Amino acid sequence: IKYGIKRGHTLEIKSQFGENIFVIGTRYYNNFNPDDKIVLLSGCEVDYLTFKSEQSSGNGFVLGGFVGGEYFISPKFGILLDVGPAYIKLEDKNTSELVSGVNFVANFGLTYYFGGR
């Protein structure tokens, strides 16, 4: 879910999930051409995550930056694609082992806007 905080700037609350993983976070977007049907953008995000498998379980966080674009199907509904580096840090709660590093992440999403874009 995205909300336009002022012209060309939006905030998003997001969640992602898969088998044994859950992510919740927020993103900030700088939309370079917010009135066009295809919007070029850049931004940053902060996420909290939890994971569980047969071998380990724990939590961690993600700090990332990205560039991409969004195609608007209607004034309040868009299709987003972005890519960028993300620093990911995970801790296993059973062993206290820490793993961290930078990876490139691609996101594809469907967005509904509350407020402006």
Order of alpha helices (4+ residues) and beta strands (2+ residues): beta-beta-beta-beta-beta-beta-beta
